[in-house]
Amino acid sequence: MSVPTVSASIRPATVALVGRPNVGKSSLFNRLIGKRLAIVDESPGVTRDRLYALAEWRGRVFTLVDTAGIDTDVSSDSIEAKTRGQAEAAARDADVIVFVVDAAEGLNPLDEDVVAIMRRTRRPVLLVANKAESNTARDAVHAEFTRLGLGPPIAVSAIHGEGTGDLLDTIISRLPPQTEAVEAPVDELAIAIIGQPNVGKSSLLNALLGTERALVSDVPGTTRDALDSIFPYRDRTIRLIDTAGVRKKPSTRGSIEYYASLRSLAAIARADITLLVLDSMQGPLAQDRRLAGLAIEERKGLIIVSNKWDLARAQGEYSQAELSEAIYEQMPFARFAPVVFLSALTHRRLGALMPSVMGVAENLERRVATARLNAIIRDAVSAHPPPMMGSKILKIFYCSQVATRPPLFILHCNDPDLVRPSYQRFLENVLRASDDWSGVPLTFEFRPRSGPEE
C-alpha cells in the first residue's frame, strides 16, 4: 500500500468513526487505512484515546479518526464520560461522520441516543452497519436501521473487507471540495515543529524567526488557528508549520488534546522534515514516541530537538552523548534521526539546528547510482546471506532507487514473502553505512521478477 502524501498547501478533510461501544469501529479503522494500527478486542471500551491516520482512496487523501464508544448511561466524572466527550469533540470537528452500528446484534436503544448527539453536530452522517458477514444480517439492515432517519445503511464487514469499497466511495462523495493546491516554490522546504505542550515549540519558532511570529502567511485549508511562518535561509525558503500554542485546560483537556494531535498529524503530512521537540529534563515520553512514529510512517525527515539543554547542562550529570543514547534507547526505531541539543529561550547552540536541517534536506534528495547500489547490495548478500525459510532462500537479482524525498528502493527478488524484517533491517543498515542518510527514513519495496525478466 502506497503512503498517502499531502501537498504542503492543503489540509486533508477529516472523517470520524463514531458509535456505541463494541460495534467494530477499530476494526473498520484498521481496514480503511490498510494496516493494523488500532487495538481490537471483543471487550467494549478498549479504545479510549483517539487514533488518527491518513487514508487514501481514488486519489483523495483524508484524515481518519477512530474514537471511543459513546455510552450515555455513565456518571459525569467517570473515564467513560471523558472518552465520550472526546468522541463528541471528534464528531464536531469532522467533515464527515461515519456512524457505525452492529448488524449482527440489530438496533440498540443506545444507537438512537448516539444519533441524537450526532445530529447536534450538523455534520454529514453516513450510517454503516458493520458485522454484516451473514446473508441474514445483510438482508435485515435496511429494515432494522432505517428508522434512525439517516438514510439507507451501508452494510460492511470490517473483518473480511466486504462493502468497504462502497463505503469509501460514499465517504469521498460527501467530503467537501478539496482546495486547489498552491504550488510551492521549488526551493521551499517545509518544516513541522511537533511535540508535547510546554516543551518550548513556540520559543523555538520565535528563536528561528528572530521575532514574535513575523512573516506569517495564511495557507488555504490549514487547521483553525495554525499559521505558517516563512523565512529565508541561505538560498532556500523555509516554511515553518507550527503546532505550538496548545494549552491544557482542566475543563476542556480532552478536546484540546484532540485538536493538538490532529494538528500534529496534519503538520507532519504537509512537511518535508519534522522537528520533534523534547524537554531535556524529561527525555522522550509516550506521546513523543508516538509522534516520532507518525513522522516515520509518513516517510518524513526527522530531527530530534532536545530543548532546555541549558538546564540539563547546569546539573552536569550527563553528557550530550549519554543523553543521545538515552533518547535512542527510548526510541530505537528512530536511531537514524540526529539529536540537536539547544536552548530556545537563551539561544544557546541554536546555530547548530539549521545546518542539521539542511543536511537532512540534502539527504532526502540523495540518489545512489544503480550500478553502485547493486554492488553494495551484492556485497552485503555475499558477506551475510539471507536465512533459509523452509527449503527456499531469498535471492535478490536487481535493485534500483526510483524516488527521492523520501528515497524509495525497489529490490527484485525470487519471492518477496521470503524477506524477513530482520534481514531488511540488515540491508538498510548496510545502505546507511555506505552513504549519509542521517534523518531520512529509507523505504524498501521487494518485488518478484516478471516473466520477461526471468
N, C-alpha and C positions, 0 to 999 in steps of 0.2 A: 504494500500500500504506500502510495507516494505521500510525502509530507506536505500538508497544506501550507501554502505561503500567502502572505497578505502584503499588499502594497503599503509602503510607508505613509501613504496619504489617506487611507480609508480605515474605518473601524468595522470589523465584521459584525453582522447582526447577531442577536442573542436569542437562543431558543432554550426555554426552561422545561424540564421534565418534572411534573408535579403529580400528586395523588396521595391517597391514604397509604399507610404502611403496608409493605409486603405485597405490592401488586407487580413487582418486577421492573421498577424504574432503573435500578442499577444495571440489571441485565440488558435492558434496552439501550442504556447509555453506552455500555461496552460494545454492543452490536453496531450502533450507529457510528461510533468513532473508529471501529475496526480493530480495537485492541482491548485487552483486559486491564482496565485502569481502576474501576470501582470494585470494591469488595462486595461479593454476592453471597448471601446466606439466606436460609429459609426463615430464620428468626426475624420478626419485624423490628424495625428501629436500628438496623445495623448502620445505615447512613446517617450521620449526624452533621458532619461538615460537608459543605458543598464541594463538588468536584467540577472542574472546568477543563474543557479540551476543545481544540479546533477540529471541526468536521468539514468534509468537502463532498459535494455531490453535484455532478454535472457542471463543474467549473465554478460553483458558488461556494465560498468558504463562510462558515458561521461558527459562533461560539456555542457549544452545547453545555448546559449546566444540569448536573444531577443534584437533586435536592432530597432532604429528609422527608419521610412520610408525614402528612398533616393529620393530626388527631385533635379533634375539637374537644374531646372529653378529658382534659388534663388540667391540673392546677396551674395557676399563673406563674408560680415560681419554680416549676419543675424543668428538668432538662428537655422533656418533650415539648413543653411550651416554648422554650428558647429555640429549639430546632424548627418548630412550626413557624416562629417569627422569621427565621432565616429563609425558609421556603417561601413565605409570603413576600419577603423582600425580593427574592429571585424572580417571582412571578411579576411583581410590579415593574421591575426593570427590564423584563424580557420584551422582545419584539413579537414573539410568538410563544404561546404556552401550549405544551403537549400534555393534556390531562390523561393520565393512564389509569385504567380500571382493569379489574380481574375478570376475564371472560369465563374462566372455569368456575369461579365462585358465583358470578352474577352480581346484580346490583346490590350494593350495600348502603344502608341509610347514611353512613359517613360520606359516601360519594356525593350525595346531594348537598351535604354541608360544605364539602370542599368546592363544589360548583358555585355555591353562593359566594364563597370567598373569591373565587376566580373572576366572577362577573364584576366584582367591585374594582378589579384592576383595569377594566375597559381595554383589555388586550385581546387579539385574536386567539381563540382557544380551539385546538384540534382534539377531538375525542378519540382515544386509541384504546382498543380492547386487547390487552396482552393475554398471553397464555391460551391463545386460540389454536392449540395444536390439534384438537379433535374436530371431526366434522360436526358433531353436536354443538360444541361451543361456538364454532364459526357461524352455524345456521341460526343460533339463538341471539347473537349480539345485537342485531338490529332491533328486534322486538324488546330485548331486555333493557337497552340503554337509550333508546330514542327518547324516552320520557324525560331525560335530563335536559332536553332542549338545546343540545349542542350540535345537532345535525347527525347524519349517519356516522356511526363509529367505523374506524379503520381497524380491521382485525389483523393482528400480527402475532407472531411467536418469536420473542426475543431469543429464546434458546436455539431455535432452528433457523432463524433468519427469515421466516416466511412473512411476506407482506411488508417488510421493511423498505423495499424499493419504492412501493406505492406511498408509504409514509413519507419518505424523503422527498419524493416528487411533490407531495402536497405541502410539506414544510417550505420548500423552495418557492412554490407558487404564492405562499402567504407572506413571505419576507418582504419588507419594504424595499423599494428600488435602491439598487446599490449606487452610491455616489460615484460619479465618474472619477477615476483615479487621475491624480495630477502627477505627471511625470516628474520625478526628482532629478535634479542635475546629476550628470554623470559622476562628478567628483564629490557628491554629497555622501556623507557617512552618518547613518542613523544609530544613535547610542541610547539604550534604555537604562535608566537608573532604577534598580529594583532593590527591594529589601524590606525588612520589617519596620514598623513605626519607631521613631526615636533613635535610629542608628546613624542619623546625620545625612540623609539623602538631600534634604533641602540645603543644608550647609555646603555639601559638595557641589550641588548645582550652582549656587551663588559664587562659590570659590572659583569654579571653572569659568563662569561668565565674567567674574570680576565686578559684579554689580548685583543688585537685587532683581533678578529675573528680567534683565534687559533683553532687547531684541526678541520680543515674544511674537510668535506668529500663530494665528489660528489655523488649524489643519481641518479640512472638511471631514466630519464624521468622528472626530475624536471624542472620547468619553467625557461627558459633562464638563467639569472644570479643568480637565487636563489640557495644558497648553505646551506646545513645543517651543524650545528656545534654540536660536540659531546663532552660531558664532564662527568666524573663520579661524582656521589653524593651519599654518604653513600654506600649502596650495589646495587644501580641502575645505569644504563647507561642512561643519559639524552640526547635526540636528540632535539636540538632547531631548529625549522623550521622558518626561518627568512623571513619576508616580509618587512624588513626595507630597507632603501636606496632609496626609490622612491622620486623623486623630481618633483615639479610642475614647468614647464617651460611655460611661456605665449604662446609661438609659438606652443607648442605641448601638451597643458594641457589635451585635450580630450583623446588622445591616451595614454598618461602617466597614467592618472587616470583609464583608462580602464584596462591596464596591471596590475596596482596595485590591482584593485578589483578582477581580475581573479586570481592573485597570492594569494590573501587572501582566496578566495574560495578553491583553491587547497590546501593551507596550512591547512585550517580548516578540509578538507576532510581527510587529512593524519594524523591528530593529535589525541592524546588521550585527551589532555587538551589544551584549548586556554587561552592565557593571553591577555585580551583586555586592551590596554594601553590608558589611558585618560590623559589629561592635567588638573591638579588640579585647575589651574586658570580659566579654561573654563567650566569644567564639561562635561558630555556627550552631543554630538551633534547628528544630524540626522543620519550621517554615522556611528557613534558609535552604535546607537541603531540598525541600520541595521546589522552591523557585529555581535553584540550580538545575534540578532535573527537568523542569519545564523548558529552560533555555536550551538544554542539550537535546531534548525531544524535538524542539523546533529547529534544531541544527543551526543555532546562532553562536557567534563568537562569545566567549565567556572570560571575564576578568573578575577575580575576587578582590574587592577593596576592603582591607581591614582598617576601618576608621578608628579615630580616637587613639592612635598609636602613641601619642604623647603621654596619655595617662598610663598606658600599659608599660611604656618605657620608663616612666618615673618609678614604677615599682621595681624594675630591674631584675625580675625573677627569670624571664625567658628572653632568648634572643629571637631575631626575626626567623632564623632557620628553624628553631624549635617550634615557634608559633605556626609557621607554614606547615610543618609536618603534622602538628596537632589538627590543623584545619583539614589537611588531606586525609587524616585518619577518620575524621567525621564524615568526609565526602570523598571516599576513594574513587568514585566514578568521575570525579572532576579533577583528577591529578594533572591533566593536560592544561588546566587553567592557571595562568600566572597569578601570584598573590602580590598586591601592592599595599604596602603599609604607609599610611599618611594620617594627617590630622586636617580635616576640612575646616575646622574652626581656626586653628593657628596657621594653616597653610604649610605646615612642616611636611616636607617630602611630597608636596603636591606636584612639583615639577616632574616626578617620576611617572605620573599616571598617563599623560597624553603620549609620551614616547611608547609606552607599553600598548596603548590603544592603537597607535599607528602600526606597531609591529604586528598585532593581531590582524589588523585590516590588510596588511601586506600578505600575511599567511593565508587569509581567506581567498586571496586571488592566486595563490601559488599553484602552478601546474607542473607536473612531472612528465618529462618526455616518455613516450610509450616504450621505447627501447630500454631506457634506464629503469623504468618501472618494472618491466618484465624481468630484467636482470636481478633487481632487488628481490622480487618475489621468488624467482627461481633459486637464487642462492639460499634464501630463507627456508624453502621447502627441502632443499638438498641437505641443509645442516640440521633441520629439525622436521622430519617427515610427519605428516598428519597421522593420528592413530587410526587403526582399522576399526570399522564398525561391522561386526559380523565377519563376513568373508570379503567385504569390499573396503577399498581405501580411496580417499579423496584424491583426485588428480586435477590440478589446475593447469589449463592449457595456455591461457592467454589473459592478459589484463590490460585495462586502459582507464585513464581518467577522462570522464566525459563531461564534467562540470566543475565549476569553481563557485565559491561564495554561496554555500559551502562546498568543499571538494567532495566529489562522488566518484567512486572507483567501481568499475564493473569487472568481475572476475568470472571468466568462462571455465566451467569445470564439468566433470562427468556426471555428478549428481549433487545438486545443492543441499539435499537432505543429509548428506554426509558431513556437512560443515558443523562442527561443534563450536559453541560460543567461546570456549577456552582457546581454540585454535584461531578463531577470528581475532580475538584479543592479541594473540601472539603476532599475527600478521600486522595488526595495527601498530603494535609496539615496535616492530621492525621498521615499518614505514616512518614512524615518528623519529626513530633513531637516525634515519638517513637524511632527513630534512627538518627544518624548523617549522613544526606545526603547533607551536605554543598558542593556546587559547582557542584552537579550532577543533570542532568535532569532525571526525572522519567517518564517512558513510561508505560501507561496503555492500555491494549487491552481487550475489552469486547467481549465475545463470547457467543452464545446461547448454552444451554446444548444439547448434541446429544441424539439420540433416546435411545441407551443403558443406558445412564446416567439417562434419565427420568425413 
